[in-house]
Amino acid sequence: MIIKSNVDSTSEQFKKNHKFHARQVNELNEIVEKLAKGGGEKAFEKEHQKGKLTARERIKLLVDEDTDFLELSSLAAYETYKEYVPSAGIICGVGQVENQLCMVIANDQTVKGGTYFPLTVKKHLRAQEIAEKNRLPCVYLVDSGGAFLPKQDEVFPDRDHFGRIFFNQAKMSSKSIPQISSVHGLCTAGGAYIPAMSDQTVIVEKTGSIFLAGPPLVKAATGEIITSEELGGAKVHTSISGVSDHIAVNDEHALATLRDIIRYLGQKEKSPVKLQMPKDPLYPMDEVLGILPEEQSKSFDVREIIARLCDGSEFLEFKKNYGSTLVTGYAHIKGIPVGIVANNGVLFSESALKGTHFITSCCQENIPILFLQNITGFMVGKKYEHEGIAKHGAKLVHAVANANVPKVTLIIGGSFGAGNYGMCGRAFDPNYLFTWPNARISVMGGPQASQVLVTVKKDQLARKGEKLTNEEIKKIEESIKRKYEKEGHAYYASARLWDDGIIDPRQTRKILGQAFASTLHYPWSKTHFGVLRM
């Protein structure tokens, strides 16, 4: 059951790989560190002069001391707008508050006044989706000017735009998932519904304000001249309107009040999963950087990654000698039982059937599933089509889609084509999806895409009696490869929230433990599978 590692950390290839991936990780950490500064030191100082804390300072005071905050989608909106919008101007993540795991959603008021860009909305909605799926109480630290008006057509009218935030609050509250707000600054227009739709709301005296229309708009609409405090300040909403339930003298007091509220929440029902005492793996996580090849096209044994993730490096492999390009088996991560489905090559019919069998077994036994993606796709060609690769792949897709146990996906290499779907990509609704800096995701690889498109172009011209020159072929190929390299890059994907964050591979075990832990405090629904084509 214990995986015996065959890694030689003294080899030149290991050292070369390690150096390459360490450089990628250092670049990622530098970017994340810069984004964490939000609008910059001057903007931070301005907030402090008002007697306010920054968003990250608020989160630090809110969560339990000496616990880790699992921040999600740090690279959201990275290099996507002409405006600088670090982390999409909102900080979201899972933190422990009074021993209760909560989803924390905090506006960063130093970034464009905490206003909502399209990707800010998407990030907020994804945080609510995770909270609803895992039944986590939501804590909203509000300090926002509402929608970013120049992009109102991308923020306001559609189903998954700004209004969906309030819809989600209503639906979660109806499912007994607590919605709790603290208003630290502006909370205007549609944004006023965040505290108004919450089960309980705190507001900070003198800095917090809630109104559907601010003083300038009130004056324009009615001619009434009024201050923000008179219109929608803390005293108004705690003693006159009843929009808020608790008044705080400053940010620190508000956060202490939030902790008190959460302390009095009812006890959550536990899931039926059996935990054990965590054990460290036998091999250091840092070695992952040397195991991963510098060139993504090169293969490696995924068991070497599993050995560095699992408690005691213990792994009970399932159907080891059948469908060997998919590795499946049982393990524990931070004491939590997990079933692991990991790519070790292209998916054949046997691999798909093995994966389907294993996933149904996990559902039967209430075992969460970890998907480790490094997949070029399903095998193609006449032989495999005649053998029914499409229907066997469909069985795997059925199993992944319907599995009602918690699912966490980690992309550790390539994620291409239908392989992305069969291995629980974003479209298949995993509880969390993380990537490593070396990850690539697209419908196919750049070289393959360039060959396909050159062939299509050749066929089009051949019908006209024309043909491409070698120079034209090379130009098309290089253009497509550049496009796919840019759009398949982990940063490009994470900026658009195709994942829940790029993580340092060395922190993977800790982060997976946090992610799975957040899924364990409610009973999971029974899994029902649909019709499988035989």
Disulfide bonds with the S-S distance in Angstrom:
none
